[in-house]
Structures are given as structure tokens and as C-alpha cells.
Amino acid sequence: MKYLKFLIPSVASLMVALSSPTFAVTNPSGQDDRVQWKQLGDLQLPSKPLDFAYSLDGNYAFILTSNKEILVYNQQGKLQGRIPVDEGVSAIDIAPLGQFLYLIDNKDNRLATLSVDFVIDIDTSASPIKGAPDAPVTIAVFSDFECPYCSKLVPLLDQAFKNNPKTIKIAFKNLPLKMHEMAGPAALAALAANEQGKFWEFHDRLFTENKLTADSFTKIATELGLNQERFNADVNSPVLLGKIKKDVEEADRLGITGTPAVFVNGKKLNQRTITELQRMINEELSKK
């Protein structure tokens, strides 16, 4: 996508991240008649740039260079990798979510399509984990307890764990959306249950509740045999609130804006089916 860059704030953030002390225009800022400009950044490239594209979410920028390669940068302006291309490739474009890259080869009159995957680093060190800590495949899930799509994901993850009990672990990351009033309190309640070793039981019960309320949290805690006094104290713990904020901040940094978002060893699961999830698990296991 090449023609909406001025409408997307995240792209502006990317350009700021690519800032340097040099300028590509005569004046870094100015105005002529009704046109006003301000240069946000300037990246010194290793070779001549030929074309530029970016994902619609602004998370990734792709720069085709004369060195017969495409440089891929993330939102923080860090080089993520280089894709070698044929000599005749003169233009590129990208699918809105950045999953497909299109290459125009004027020399051979071709339009090539590349599937593009990104491996991101997700911190699961403080996350509730289901499975063996040393399992070779980590499924990290950013979720919201009021999200209906997240509740539909639970059976899929349960099936994946049943099929791969010794080779996968599931890490839960909290991403309560602002539109869901009780998602934040539910996340706190689940982490409070985690303090007593009952996170996943509490997690499953939350997703079966018709309506989440403070009373429903207390009811679930009682039915699970939790120490109520400790549970009430932990629900109000600034430490647990800090863990949720850390998850939310990480999601924002990674460009994750919706739930559920599922990653298999850092690779996003785009098709939420057991077939695709198992394929990705098998692919990761084949590398071990």
C-alpha cells in the first residue's frame, strides 16, 4: 500500500524512528501557499532506493534498492532483514497486513508474489504458562476476557495442547480492550487466581460466563476453592496491575491492536484453525 501514508499516524511514527541529521528537501520545514511540510525523518540507505512500500498498519516498511534487495524495517526503524530480488525488479507493493509482497519485474515482464512472515520477540517470562516450561514451541496468546472471538479460541488451543502435550506450551498475555469495561477487572481476577495456582481453571470459567461482574469473579474463586481473603487482596495488587500494563505496552510496541492475536514461536497465526496451527507447530518442531 503506497498512497495512504499521510492518513496513518503509525507511519509518521515510523518516519520519526528513521530520523537522522540530514535532510532530503531544501528546507526541513516550510510553507508555500496552501502547502505546508515538515520533514519527520531521513534514513541513510546502503544503496540507491528504487521504490518504497509499507503495510497498512504501519508496522513494516519495505525499500527496494539498486543492490538487488529489499530492506525491511520495523516501526522502530530497525532493519529486520534483507530479501534478495532479481535484477529486473523495479517496483514493489505490499498487501495491507504485510503478509504478501508484490514484485514487478520489467525485464522479464513478470509480477511475482512473495509470502512474508515476521518473527517477533514476545516476553513470556512473567506470563501464566500451560505446559512444560522447556517445551520447544511457545504459543503466545494476546487475549481479552470479554472478546467473543477469544472465547472461541479456547477449544482450538485445548485441542492443540491435547495433540501436543509434551512439545508446546501456551503463554497467556493480557490485552483488555478499552471497549470492554470488565476486561481489565477480569484480567486482574485471573492473575489473582494465578497467585494460587488456578489461572487456567479461572481462565476457562471466565470465558463461559454470560456476563462478567465482580460478583461472578468472587463466585468463581469460591467454587475453585481459592483463599478468598488472599484473592481479594491480590485483585487490588499494584504488582498484578503492573503486569497487565506491561502486556498492553508490549502489544502496542509490537503493533498488536486486536484480540485474539496468536503467535507460534513468534510467528503470527493468521488462520485460526487446528489444521493451520498444527502445521505451524510441526514446522517449528522440524527445526529442532
Secondary structure, DSSP 8 states (H G I E B T S, - for coil): --S-GGG-HHHHHHHHHT--S--SSSSSEEEETTEEEE-------SS-EEEEEE-TTSSEEEEEETTTEEEEEETTS-EEEEEE--TTEEEEEE-TTSSEEEEEETTTTEEEEEE---B-----TTS-EES-TT-SEEEEEEE-TT-HHHHHHHHHHHHHHHH-TTTEEEEEEE---TT-TTHHHHHHHHHHHHTTT-HHHHHHHHTT-SS--HHHHHHHHHHTT--HHHHHHHHT-HHHHHHHHHHHHHHHHHT--SS-EEEETTEE--S-SHHHHHHHHHHHHTT-
